[in-house]
Structures are given as structure tokens and as C-alpha cells.
Amino acid sequence: MNWISNVVPPKIRSFLRRETPENLWVKCPDSGELVFHKDLEANLHVVPSSGYHMRFPARQRLDTLFDEGRYEELATPEVPTDPLKFRDVKRYTDRLKEYRTKTNAPDAIKLAAGAVEGVEMMVAVQDFDFLGGSLGMAAGEAIITGMTAAIDRHLPFVIFTASGGARMQEGMFSLMQMPRTTLLVQRLRAAKLPYIVVLTNPTTGGVTASYAMLGDVHIAEPGAVIGFAGARVIEQTIRERLPPGFQRAEYLQKHGMVDMVVPRKDMRSTLATLCSVLMNQPKAAA
């Protein structure tokens, strides 16, 4: 054996053992194209070639929405962790610990206040990465906290929805968040403050049946699935084929269920313009 056989093979083996991060390349669900993760992040998680809107992490959405990425994040109230002592294949408390570690967040809603193109607003973002963005007691309290703060500060309230619906592990406690958040929407209206809903992919179940469809203005991201029950469930119930594009943002806009479909790159200017007009507050000079 010479030095080549002693040195080179171990180095090759060491090189081959290096693991490539799983999220280095992301596959577009629409075109099948592989996109480098840095390019995707730079383009607001929109596939450059196809325009497909991937799910946008809640923290990054806030960072890119507000002017210079500066905003005040609001704390959310603590709620009972597991009132039903729920367990399926694992305990609900264990699931919460898992997702809190994964997302570095206490629950599925993030609240922030700040300026978008110079227009002050209160913003809530629903994080689908936290238990499918499901609506439970903590999420309900967070939304109520945000709406109450918007009323106290006389700010428009904007919410980005992304959810599979009510959180089954909390049963009736989860369902109660639907009427509770609806009551706060009425308080916003009584205070004559704009309530703008941005429907992202997916927005379904009890969230759609409550605060997600009560906005003064409904905006949807391109291609977002928006509905109550899933398309397959509806087809099996009515025993009919649904039309192409059913429950997609563009279909809902065509049939009057949403006001506009706005690409992510235009969301800042759209929200700033709407809130500026509705609040009679000028935007910052370009």
C-alpha cells in the first residue's frame, strides 16, 4: 500500500458520507421543477418559472411585509394546555411540545403591529406549520387579543389565514373560538375599523365558517384552496363531479366570493393602498 491508497480512499468516503440537507432543493407541486431554496426564499416562496405560491413561513411573512422588517410583536395570553386530556396515537401535550420546538412559537397565530408603506396596521398570521394552523383556544385568544389591540390603537386589522379548521384535540373549546372571534369582528365594525382577510393556501373548515369569510375586503393568494369541506367529500356527498378549479382562489373570485386575487409580490402595496384609503391615512412617499 502506498500513501495514495491510504489517504485518498478515506477522503472520498468522508466526502460521500456528507449528508445533503433535505430542504436544499424544493420541488414545485405544479410544474415538478426543482428550485434552489435560496432562490425560493428570495422570491417570497413563489416558484419563479411557474408562479406557484408555496406556503410562506409565518415569521418570514411578517419580516417581508413590514417596512424594513421592523414591527412590534404582541404577546398572546396563556390558556389551559390540554383541557380534555386528549390522546390519540400520542398525547396532545406531546404534540404541542413537538410543534413548539419545530416552529419556535407557542401556537398557530403570530401578532404584529407596524407600518406597511407608511400605513400603520395590526396583522395576524396563521402558521400552517403549527398543527395545520388549526384553531384552538390559544389561536382564538391570539386573534381576540389582536383585534382588541387594533380597536384600542385605532388601527385596521389584517389577518392572513392558513388552516385546516378547528383543532380536534380541544373539542368544544376549539369550536367556541368561532363565535368568539365573530363577536370581535363585530366590535371592529362598530369601531369603524377595516377588517381585511388574506386567504392563503389552504383556508378550510371552521376557520372558513367564521372569521375568514367576514372581512370587509377578501384577498386571496393565487391558487389558494378555500372552502369548508374538501372537494372529494363534497363529490361523495352530492354524487356529482365538481367543476374544474372548484374551491380555488380564481374560481371564487369569478363567482363573487373573494374581491381580488393578488400575487405575493404585490401584497404589500395592495394592503397599504386599501388601509390608506379606508383609514384616510396617506401612504409613505415612494
Kinemage of the C-alpha trace (Angstrom):
@kinemage 1
@onewidth
@group {chain A} dominant
@subgroup {mainchain}
@vectorlist {calphas} color= white
{ca met a 1} P 0.000 0.000 0.000
{ca asn a 2} L 1.255 3.474 -0.806
{ca trp a 3} L 0.210 6.884 0.516
{ca ile a 4} L -2.388 7.272 -2.272
{ca ser a 5} L -4.361 4.210 -1.171
{ca asn a 6} L -4.053 5.245 2.473
{ca val a 7} L -5.131 8.857 2.076
{ca val a 8} L -7.353 9.232 -0.983
{ca pro a 9} L -9.993 6.492 -0.328
{ca pro a 10} L -10.740 7.700 3.232
{ca lys a 11} L -11.143 11.253 1.933
{ca ile a 12} L -13.508 10.035 -0.785
{ca arg a 13} L -15.510 8.050 1.762
{ca ser a 14} L -15.633 11.083 4.028
{ca phe a 15} L -16.904 13.209 1.135
{ca leu a 16} L -19.581 10.680 0.218
{ca arg a 17} L -20.769 10.458 3.821
{ca arg a 18} L -21.645 14.142 3.894
{ca glu a 19} L -25.387 14.482 4.013
{ca thr a 20} L -27.156 16.920 1.716
{ca pro a 21} L -29.835 18.891 3.595
{ca glu a 22} L -33.300 17.652 2.680
{ca asn a 23} L -34.604 21.153 2.000
{ca leu a 24} L -31.730 22.285 -0.239
{ca trp a 25} L -33.910 21.835 -3.330
{ca val a 26} L -37.683 22.235 -3.316
{ca lys a 27} L -39.971 20.592 -5.869
{ca cys a 28} L -42.736 22.724 -7.358
{ca pro a 29} L -46.067 20.856 -6.915
{ca asp a 30} L -47.378 22.439 -10.116
{ca ser a 31} L -44.563 22.008 -12.644
{ca gly a 32} L -42.365 19.433 -10.908
{ca glu a 33} L -39.379 21.754 -11.294
{ca leu a 34} L -36.658 21.688 -8.637
{ca val a 35} L -35.915 25.128 -7.206
{ca phe a 36} L -32.904 26.037 -5.082
{ca his a 37} L -34.156 27.018 -1.629
{ca lys a 38} L -32.267 30.330 -1.596
{ca asp a 39} L -33.882 31.346 -4.895
{ca leu a 40} L -37.291 30.409 -3.480
{ca glu a 41} L -36.757 32.483 -0.333
{ca ala a 42} L -35.550 35.461 -2.369
{ca asn a 43} L -38.758 35.274 -4.431
{ca leu a 44} L -41.113 35.214 -1.397
{ca his a 45} L -41.543 31.425 -1.719
{ca val a 46} L -43.045 31.759 -5.191
{ca val a 47} L -41.608 29.442 -7.874
{ca pro a 48} L -40.035 31.865 -10.405
{ca ser a 49} L -40.895 29.933 -13.576
{ca ser a 50} L -44.437 28.736 -12.795
{ca gly a 51} L -45.617 31.430 -10.366
{ca tyr a 52} L -46.790 28.705 -7.965
{ca his a 53} L -47.226 30.118 -4.453
{ca met a 54} L -45.652 27.777 -1.908
{ca arg a 55} L -46.569 28.015 1.754
{ca phe a 56} L -44.941 31.062 3.309
{ca pro a 57} L -43.492 30.635 6.843
{ca ala a 58} L -45.260 32.994 9.238
{ca arg a 59} L -42.088 34.648 10.516
{ca gln a 60} L -40.800 35.348 7.000
{ca arg a 61} L -44.187 36.738 6.005
{ca leu a 62} L -44.001 39.299 8.798
{ca asp a 63} L -40.354 40.107 8.075
{ca thr a 64} L -41.088 40.836 4.410
{ca leu a 65} L -44.435 42.587 4.952
{ca phe a 66} L -43.473 45.456 7.242
{ca asp a 67} L -41.290 48.388 6.252
{ca glu a 68} L -37.610 47.468 6.695
{ca gly a 69} L -38.748 44.314 8.506
{ca arg a 70} L -39.451 46.342 11.647
{ca tyr a 71} L -42.536 45.617 13.740
{ca glu a 72} L -43.771 45.154 17.284
{ca glu a 73} L -44.680 41.563 18.056
{ca leu a 74} L -47.531 41.220 20.534
{ca ala a 75} L -47.535 38.593 23.258
{ca thr a 76} L -50.528 36.271 23.358
{ca pro a 77} L -52.338 35.169 26.536
{ca glu a 78} L -51.647 31.782 28.069
{ca val a 79} L -54.529 29.295 28.008
{ca pro a 80} L -55.086 25.841 29.558
{ca thr a 81} L -52.828 23.450 27.659
{ca asp a 82} L -54.905 20.286 27.458
{ca pro a 83} L -58.384 20.705 28.996
{ca leu a 84} L -59.679 17.371 27.665
{ca lys a 85} L -56.533 15.314 28.457
{ca phe a 86} L -56.733 14.231 24.815
{ca arg a 87} L -54.749 11.327 23.438
{ca asp a 88} L -54.764 9.512 20.083
{ca val a 89} L -51.549 7.794 18.975
{ca lys a 90} L -49.733 10.262 21.250
{ca arg a 91} L -50.705 12.723 23.950
{ca tyr a 92} L -51.848 16.179 22.871
{ca thr a 93} L -49.340 17.769 25.256
{ca asp a 94} L -46.552 15.874 23.481
{ca arg a 95} L -47.788 17.108 20.105
{ca leu a 96} L -47.775 20.686 21.369
{ca lys a 97} L -44.197 20.334 22.629
{ca glu a 98} L -43.153 18.873 19.282
{ca tyr a 99} L -44.662 21.700 17.225
{ca arg a 100} L -43.496 24.418 19.597
{ca thr a 101} L -39.966 23.129 19.149
{ca lys a 102} L -40.402 22.813 15.375
{ca thr a 103} L -41.829 26.316 14.834
{ca asn a 104} L -40.304 28.154 17.814
{ca ala a 105} L -43.775 29.558 18.520
{ca pro a 106} L -46.316 28.964 21.314
{ca asp a 107} L -49.183 28.295 18.881
{ca ala a 108} L -50.528 28.864 15.374
{ca ile a 109} L -51.014 32.666 15.415
{ca lys a 110} L -48.403 35.414 15.333
{ca leu a 111} L -49.435 39.028 16.033
{ca ala a 112} L -47.562 42.142 14.996
{ca ala a 113} L -48.110 45.885 14.628
{ca gly a 114} L -46.159 48.129 12.317
{ca ala a 115} L -46.103 50.189 9.146
{ca val a 116} L -46.572 48.913 5.594
{ca glu a 117} L -45.522 51.602 3.116
{ca gly a 118} L -46.001 54.085 5.939
{ca val a 119} L -49.520 52.930 6.850
{ca glu a 120} L -49.891 51.573 10.393
{ca met a 121} L -51.813 48.318 10.806
{ca met a 122} L -52.298 45.332 13.103
{ca val a 123} L -51.500 41.995 11.457
{ca ala a 124} L -52.194 38.383 12.446
{ca val a 125} L -50.596 35.481 10.584
{ca gln a 126} L -51.823 31.920 10.869
{ca asp a 127} L -48.982 29.396 10.699
{ca phe a 128} L -49.929 26.191 8.860
{ca asp a 129} L -46.707 24.572 10.088
{ca phe a 130} L -48.150 24.531 13.627
{ca leu a 131} L -50.639 21.635 13.700
{ca gly a 132} L -52.038 22.620 10.314
{ca gly a 133} L -52.839 26.142 11.512
{ca ser a 134} L -55.752 24.655 13.445
{ca leu a 135} L -57.975 26.922 15.519
{ca gly a 136} L -57.768 26.155 19.214
{ca met a 137} L -58.055 28.148 22.420
{ca ala a 138} L -54.605 29.716 22.096
{ca ala a 139} L -55.166 30.754 18.472
{ca gly a 140} L -58.622 32.110 19.308
{ca glu a 141} L -57.257 34.147 22.218
{ca ala a 142} L -54.466 35.466 19.997
{ca ile a 143} L -56.930 36.679 17.351
{ca ile a 144} L -59.121 38.287 20.022
{ca thr a 145} L -56.038 39.946 21.543
{ca gly a 146} L -55.009 41.311 18.149
{ca met a 147} L -58.472 42.637 17.324
{ca thr a 148} L -58.815 44.229 20.765
{ca ala a 149} L -55.403 45.885 20.372
{ca ala a 150} L -56.426 47.160 16.922
{ca ile a 151} L -59.539 48.756 18.448
{ca asp a 152} L -57.548 50.294 21.325
{ca arg a 153} L -54.938 51.718 18.921
{ca his a 154} L -57.464 52.619 16.213
{ca leu a 155} L -55.702 50.502 13.560
{ca pro a 156} L -57.002 48.408 10.657
{ca phe a 157} L -56.803 44.664 11.295
{ca val a 158} L -55.351 42.329 8.664
{ca ile a 159} L -55.270 38.554 9.028
{ca phe a 160} L -53.514 36.012 6.810
{ca thr a 161} L -55.415 32.735 7.142
{ca ala a 162} L -53.975 29.259 6.591
{ca ser a 163} L -55.760 26.439 8.362
{ca gly a 164} L -57.309 23.014 8.157
{ca gly a 165} L -60.054 24.127 10.562
{ca ala a 166} L -60.871 23.631 14.233
{ca arg a 167} L -58.403 21.732 16.433
{ca met a 168} L -59.978 18.357 17.135
{ca gln a 169} L -57.858 17.746 20.254
{ca glu a 170} L -59.711 20.572 22.027
{ca gly a 171} L -63.251 19.602 21.057
{ca met a 172} L -65.922 22.114 22.083
{ca phe a 173} L -63.273 24.509 23.438
{ca ser a 174} L -61.983 24.813 19.883
{ca leu a 175} L -65.433 25.259 18.336
{ca met a 176} L -66.197 28.057 20.800
{ca gln a 177} L -63.473 30.155 19.168
{ca met a 178} L -65.659 30.514 16.062
{ca pro a 179} L -68.406 32.623 17.736
{ca arg a 180} L -65.874 34.378 19.987
{ca thr a 181} L -63.808 35.657 17.055
{ca thr a 182} L -67.005 36.532 15.178
{ca leu a 183} L -68.064 38.786 18.065
{ca leu a 184} L -64.739 40.631 17.872
{ca val a 185} L -65.238 41.176 14.142
{ca gln a 186} L -68.493 42.917 15.047
{ca arg a 187} L -66.608 45.081 17.548
{ca leu a 188} L -64.164 46.100 14.796
{ca arg a 189} L -67.107 47.119 12.631
{ca ala a 190} L -68.691 49.067 15.473
{ca ala a 191} L -65.383 50.924 15.858
{ca lys a 192} L -65.452 51.642 12.083
{ca leu a 193} L -62.096 49.936 11.546
{ca pro a 194} L -61.278 47.976 8.376
{ca tyr a 195} L -61.038 44.202 8.667
{ca ile a 196} L -59.095 42.707 5.756
{ca val a 197} L -58.701 38.959 5.249
{ca val a 198} L -55.938 37.488 3.096
{ca leu a 199} L -56.868 33.894 2.272
{ca thr a 200} L -53.799 31.722 1.700
{ca asn a 201} L -53.443 28.051 0.849
{ca pro a 202} L -55.283 26.291 2.416
{ca thr a 203} L -58.117 28.017 4.290
{ca thr a 204} L -60.745 25.432 5.194
{ca gly a 205} L -63.084 24.069 7.852
{ca gly a 206} L -64.230 26.084 10.854
{ca val a 207} L -61.877 28.950 10.035
{ca thr a 208} L -63.673 29.478 6.714
{ca ala a 209} L -67.002 29.163 8.534
{ca ser a 210} L -66.124 32.017 10.890
{ca tyr a 211} L -63.688 34.939 10.796
{ca ala a 212} L -62.066 34.083 7.437
{ca met a 213} L -65.191 35.000 5.452
{ca leu a 214} L -66.321 38.012 7.491
{ca gly a 215} L -63.875 40.578 6.153
{ca asp a 216} L -64.700 43.962 4.688
{ca val a 217} L -62.287 43.035 1.901
{ca his a 218} L -61.292 39.495 0.932
{ca ile a 219} L -57.981 38.992 -0.840
{ca ala a 220} L -56.737 35.578 -1.954
{ca glu a 221} L -53.298 34.428 -2.998
{ca pro a 222} L -53.161 32.775 -6.449
{ca gly a 223} L -54.201 29.128 -6.468
{ca ala a 224} L -55.225 29.045 -2.802
{ca val a 225} L -57.699 26.335 -1.776
{ca ile a 226} L -60.587 27.985 0.082
{ca gly a 227} L -63.649 26.111 1.304
{ca phe a 228} L -65.393 24.350 4.164
{ca ala a 229} L -65.397 20.630 3.354
{ca gly a 230} L -62.899 19.084 0.954
{ca ala a 231} L -63.767 18.652 -2.715
{ca arg a 232} L -63.727 14.839 -2.513
{ca val a 233} L -66.077 14.861 0.483
{ca ile a 234} L -68.497 17.115 -1.414
{ca glu a 235} L -68.388 14.909 -4.516
{ca gln a 236} L -69.083 11.789 -2.459
{ca thr a 237} L -71.984 13.536 -0.712
{ca ile a 238} L -73.747 15.034 -3.737
{ca arg a 239} L -72.631 12.225 -6.116
{ca glu a 240} L -71.620 14.697 -8.792
{ca arg a 241} L -68.363 15.858 -10.321
{ca leu a 242} L -67.320 19.346 -9.287
{ca pro a 243} L -66.319 21.911 -11.940
{ca pro a 244} L -62.614 22.439 -12.731
{ca gly a 245} L -60.859 24.764 -10.308
{ca phe a 246} L -63.606 24.427 -7.684
{ca gln a 247} L -62.543 25.984 -4.341
{ca arg a 248} L -59.519 27.658 -5.926
{ca ala a 249} L -58.979 31.398 -5.444
{ca glu a 250} L -59.616 32.269 -9.088
{ca tyr a 251} L -62.869 30.273 -9.162
{ca leu a 252} L -64.084 32.018 -6.004
{ca gln a 253} L -63.242 35.436 -7.403
{ca lys a 254} L -65.138 34.662 -10.605
{ca his a 255} L -68.194 33.689 -8.532
{ca gly a 256} L -68.049 36.695 -6.198
{ca met a 257} L -66.719 35.011 -3.056
{ca val a 258} L -63.451 36.964 -2.914
{ca asp a 259} L -62.782 40.528 -4.021
{ca met a 260} L -59.370 40.101 -5.593
{ca val a 261} L -56.570 37.618 -6.224
{ca val a 262} L -53.229 39.269 -5.502
{ca pro a 263} L -49.757 37.813 -6.168
{ca arg a 264} L -47.497 37.806 -3.135
{ca lys a 265} L -45.103 40.358 -4.630
{ca asp a 266} L -47.969 42.887 -4.823
{ca met a 267} L -49.421 42.192 -1.366
{ca arg a 268} L -47.598 44.987 0.478
{ca ser a 269} L -48.724 47.728 -1.885
{ca thr a 270} L -52.275 46.333 -2.072
{ca leu a 271} L -52.712 46.245 1.709
{ca ala a 272} L -51.122 49.668 2.119
{ca thr a 273} L -53.412 51.190 -0.513
{ca leu a 274} L -56.561 49.612 0.954
{ca cys a 275} L -55.767 50.649 4.525
{ca ser a 276} L -54.680 54.113 3.396
{ca val a 277} L -57.979 54.718 1.607
{ca leu a 278} L -60.196 53.138 4.267
{ca met a 279} L -58.432 54.926 7.142
{ca asn a 280} L -57.894 58.177 5.227
{ca gln a 281} L -54.194 57.904 6.045
{ca pro a 282} L -51.619 58.783 3.361
{ca lys a 283} L -49.035 56.234 2.262
{ca ala a 284} L -45.342 56.981 2.528
{ca ala a 285} L -43.839 58.733 -0.488
{ca ala a 286} L -42.312 56.265 -2.944
